[in-house]
Amino acid sequence: MEAAFNQWKQEAQDRFDQLKKNEEELNKIFIDLYGLQDELSPEESDKEVSVRKADLGRDIRAFMSYFIGVTFGRYSLDTPGLAFAGGDWGASKYTSYQPNTDDVIVLTDSDYFGDDRDIMHRFREFLTVTFGEEHLEENLTFIAKALGKAGDTAEDQIRSYLFNDFYKNHLTIYQKRPIYWQLDSGRQGGFKALMYLHRYDGDTMAMIRTSYLHTLQAAYEKRVTTLDTFITSETNTRQKNQLIKQRDHTRKQLEELVKYDAQLQHVANMHIAIDLDDGVVVNHQKVQADVKLL
């Protein structure tokens, strides 16, 4: 992946340099035409050129957004352009990498599912398909470094970006008219999940609640019980305090999730339908009814 980025970086630089040269030549023609040699210069600063150079952080964040899009089926590794933005779902468009069956990507600060419901399981699969298994670990390291998040491992750092920062970046890119919507239980991060606007239907909220939120709730409960057992048997004070901190944090996440579950149930029971012609802002509010879920 680093080699691919470096190639793209050179192509972007060449395109930038050529366009800058062309624009300066046009500037000179118009300056000469109108006799403005004493008032204007044909030279342009880099920020005035209408294309951008490569930027590792920005481009890796764009790559992460593309991954989310492919996992939702908006894009396909096998189909140029948009693969799905409403209408009939074409399963034949996806052969190299299958999008999620359900319109949901759960974001967690740890792997609670142990299968393809976990975002990092899917990301590893995506990188393996796109760049090969032999480059997987070096690509994870490259991406993690570019994202610049804290964490013990490259996977932890990438997970932290997806959990904490992906949606904020998405809102910025789409100018607060997002195509992916994030369900968010609150400050503790008890439940976070993305859904794709164009795959939403009246049963989406109920599906997310029963098939994903409740599963995560059970995982939290199991983790609290396991940590309680470890705390009881741990003799090292430092290790015990770390375990207590983890347990207390998980308890707070669990409490927040339970409260959010009641709110989500209220909305899920309404089976709210949307009309894409109404636009993002109207539908974003409509699917929440009288409760703040997103």
Buried (B, 14 or more C-beta within 10 A) or exposed (E): BBEEBEEEBEEBEEBBEEBBEEBBEEBBEEBEEEEEEEEEEBEBEEEEBEEEEBEBEEBBBEBBBBBBBBBBBBBBBEBEEEBBBEEEEEEEBBEEBBBBEBBBBBBBBBBBBEEEBBBBBBBBBBBBBBBEEEBBEEBBBBBBBBBEBEBEEBBBBBBBBBBBBBBEBBBEBEEEEBBBBBBBBBEBBBBBBBBBBBBBEEEBBBBBBEEBBEBBBEBBEEBBEEBEEBBEEBEEEEEBEBBBEBBEBBBBBBBBBBEBBEBBBBBBEBEBEBEEEEEBEEBBEEBBBEEEBB
